[in-house]
Every structure is written in structure tokens, then in C-alpha cells.
Amino acid sequence: MKKFVLIGVAVVAVLVVIGVLAGPQDGDNGDNGGNGNVTVEGEVSTEAAAAGCLPVQKARLPGPKEAPKHVNGDVDYKDVPPSFGDHSPRTLRNAKRFYSREDNPPPEPAVHNLEHGLVVAWYDNELPDDEVAKLEALSQGAGSRFVAVPWTREVFEDDRHFVLTAWGVTQRCRSVDPTVVEQFIEDHADTLAPEKGYSV
């Protein structure tokens, strides 16, 4: 009888070990990356809460076999706005830190900026004009690792019309706050990007 109990305990221990080894690891939920496969990073600051910002989210980035590539034409991004993915061979020149709705650059070059380690601040068509003006003003002093770009394909979800992104990192906000932008740049510029530090 004692022998059978020991065998039973050993079998359970082996199954537990197999379950741990086969289960999700390093934030992997079994998905192959993309929409919905994110981890939430801590709490929001007082300034971020006042600006209606959600906590920072980090996506599980694709492995080398699925690494984003240079493409011509439009990309159908799963995440809106994108924080990584296939992108144009060219970048947006960040000597111009703010792109207006009239400029309306395609998003694919901006995603290339993300690959180089920049922060891209996206704003959709429903961000109020006074918030857009605030974003334009702060863009001039935000440094060389930042560019603000309109998103015109659709409206962002959850009434959050201003979104900060770095490669694989997203924070969605209802309004523009300079302190939130500054902190996001400090925390996330030139961190996860495969070509971080490259100029554009």
C-alpha cells in the first residue's frame, strides 16, 4: 500500500512539473503576439490619472521568425494605434516634431520611427482642438526622440483620443499632459526597440 502511495505522489509531482514547463512563460499567454496579448505595468501617476490615462501596457513582441519587416503600401494594424509591426522603409523626419491633421502622414513611416526607439504620440480626429494645440506646443520641447502624428483611419477606443507609444509599449489617455508625455519618453524611449538609438 505504501508503495502505491509513493507512486501516486511521484506521478502527481511529474504532472505538476510538466504543467509548469508547458504553461505560459514570460508573459506568453499562448497567443502568437498581437492584439490583446499585453501586460499592464503598475499604477498611473496622479498626473496620468487626471489626464484620464490608463496604465502603461506592454505587448509581447514577436520572435525573430515573425520580426516586423519593411513593406510598401498600407499595413492593416491589429492594434490601433500600433506600437510595433511591419512598416515603411522610410521614417518621418523628427526635425518636424509635430504633424498636423493637414499634413496627414501615413502611419507606416511613424512605426519605423518606433523601431528606431522614438516615442510616437498619436491623436485621432476626436481629440479637441485645444488639446491638439497643447500637444503641438509641448512637441517643440520634447526632444529628438519624440514625434506627434495624427491617426485618421478610425477613432481610438474607450474615449481615449491621445495615445503614447514606444516599441511594444502603449499608454492611452483622454487628454494631453506634458508631465505624462515627459515621463513616458524618459521611461520608454530607446528601450525595447530593435534599432534603438538610431537617428531619423
C-alpha positions in Angstrom: 0.0 0.0 0.0 2.8 2.4 0.9 4.4 1.7 -2.5 1.2 2.7 -4.3 1.0 6.0 -2.3 4.6 6.8 -3.2 4.0 6.1 -6.9 0.9 8.2 -6.8 2.8 11.1 -5.2 5.5 10.8 -7.8 3.0 10.8 -10.7 1.3 14.0 -9.3 4.7 15.7 -8.9 5.7 14.8 -12.5 2.4 16.2 -13.8 2.8 19.4 -11.9 6.3 19.9 -13.3 5.1 19.1 -16.9 2.3 21.6 -16.4 4.7 24.3 -15.3 7.1 23.7 -18.1 4.3 23.6 -20.8 2.4 26.6 -19.5 2.7 30.2 -20.4 6.1 31.8 -19.7 7.5 35.3 -19.7 4.1 36.8 -20.2 3.2 34.5 -23.0 -0.5 33.6 -22.9 -0.2 31.0 -25.7 -1.0 33.6 -28.4 1.5 34.4 -31.1 1.6 38.1 -30.4 -0.6 40.9 -31.5 -3.9 42.2 -30.3 -4.9 41.5 -26.7 -1.5 40.0 -25.7 -0.3 42.6 -23.2 0.8 43.0 -19.6 -0.1 46.0 -17.5 2.7 48.0 -15.9 1.9 49.3 -12.4 -0.4 52.2 -11.4 -0.8 55.5 -13.0 0.7 58.7 -11.6 -1.5 61.5 -10.2 -0.9 63.5 -13.4 -1.8 60.5 -15.6 -5.0 59.8 -13.7 -6.0 63.5 -14.1 -5.4 63.2 -17.8 -7.6 60.1 -17.9 -4.7 57.8 -18.8 -4.8 54.0 -18.4 -1.8 52.2 -17.0 1.1 51.5 -19.5 0.7 48.3 -21.4 3.5 46.2 -22.9 2.8 43.9 -25.8 4.5 40.5 -26.2 6.8 41.2 -29.1 7.2 38.7 -32.0 10.2 36.4 -32.1 12.9 36.6 -34.8 10.8 34.4 -37.2 7.9 36.9 -37.1 10.0 40.0 -36.8 8.4 43.1 -38.4 9.7 44.0 -41.9 9.8 46.8 -44.4 6.8 46.9 -46.7 5.4 49.2 -49.3 1.9 50.4 -49.0 -0.7 50.2 -46.3 -0.5 47.9 -43.3 -3.6 46.6 -41.6 -2.5 47.0 -38.0 -4.2 44.8 -35.4 -3.5 47.3 -32.6 -4.9 50.8 -33.1 -2.7 52.7 -33.0 0.3 50.4 -33.5 3.2 50.2 -31.1 5.2 47.8 -33.4 4.7 45.9 -36.7 5.6 46.0 -40.3 6.4 49.5 -41.6 7.6 51.7 -44.4 11.3 51.6 -45.4 11.3 55.3 -44.7 10.8 57.2 -41.4 9.2 60.5 -40.6 11.9 63.1 -40.1 11.6 64.2 -36.5 13.2 67.6 -37.1 9.5 68.2 -37.5 8.2 67.2 -34.1 4.5 67.7 -34.8 2.5 66.6 -37.8 -0.9 68.2 -38.2 -4.1 66.7 -39.5 -3.5 68.6 -42.7 -0.1 67.0 -43.0 -1.8 63.6 -42.5 1.3 61.4 -42.9 0.6 57.6 -43.3 1.3 55.7 -40.1 3.7 53.2 -41.6 6.7 55.6 -41.6 5.9 56.5 -37.9 6.0 52.9 -37.0 9.5 52.9 -38.5 10.3 55.7 -36.1 9.2 53.4 -33.2 11.6 50.8 -34.5 14.4 53.3 -34.1 13.4 53.9 -30.4 11.4 57.0 -30.7 8.1 57.7 -28.9 5.2 58.4 -31.2 2.3 60.3 -29.8 -0.9 59.6 -31.9 -4.0 61.7 -31.8 -7.3 60.8 -33.6 -9.9 63.1 -35.2 -11.9 63.5 -32.0 -9.1 64.9 -29.8 -10.4 68.5 -29.2 -8.6 71.4 -30.9 -7.3 72.9 -27.6 -5.7 69.5 -26.8 -4.1 69.3 -30.2 -2.7 72.9 -29.7 -1.3 71.8 -26.3 0.3 68.8 -28.0 1.8 70.9 -30.7 3.3 73.3 -28.2 4.8 70.6 -26.0 6.2 68.8 -29.1 8.7 71.6 -29.7 10.4 70.9 -26.4 10.0 67.2 -26.2 13.5 66.3 -27.6 14.7 64.4 -30.5 13.2 61.0 -29.5 9.6 62.2 -29.9 7.2 62.9 -32.8 3.4 63.6 -32.7 1.3 62.2 -35.5 -2.4 62.2 -36.4 -4.3 58.9 -36.8 -7.1 59.3 -39.3 -8.1 55.7 -40.1 -10.6 55.3 -37.2 -11.4 56.7 -33.8 -9.5 55.2 -30.8 -11.4 53.1 -28.4 -12.8 53.9 -24.9 -13.0 57.7 -25.5 -9.2 58.0 -25.2 -8.1 60.1 -28.2 -4.5 60.6 -27.3 -2.1 57.6 -27.2 1.6 57.4 -26.4 3.6 54.6 -27.9 7.1 53.3 -27.9 8.2 49.9 -29.5 5.8 47.4 -27.8 4.5 49.9 -25.2 1.2 51.9 -25.1 -0.5 54.4 -22.8 -4.0 55.6 -23.7 -5.2 59.0 -22.4 -8.2 61.3 -22.7 -6.2 64.5 -22.7 -2.6 65.7 -23.2 -0.5 66.3 -20.1 3.2 67.5 -20.6 4.3 65.7 -17.4 2.8 62.4 -18.6 4.5 62.8 -22.0 7.8 63.6 -20.4 7.7 60.6 -18.1 6.7 58.3 -20.9 9.7 59.5 -23.0 12.0 59.1 -20.1 10.8 55.6 -19.3 10.3 54.1 -22.8 12.3 55.9 -25.5 15.2 53.7 -26.7 14.3 50.7 -24.5 12.7 47.7 -26.4 13.2 48.9 -30.0 15.3 46.7 -32.2 17.1 49.6 -33.7 17.1 51.9 -30.6 19.2 55.0 -30.7 19.2 55.3 -34.5 18.6 58.8 -35.8 15.8 59.6 -38.2 
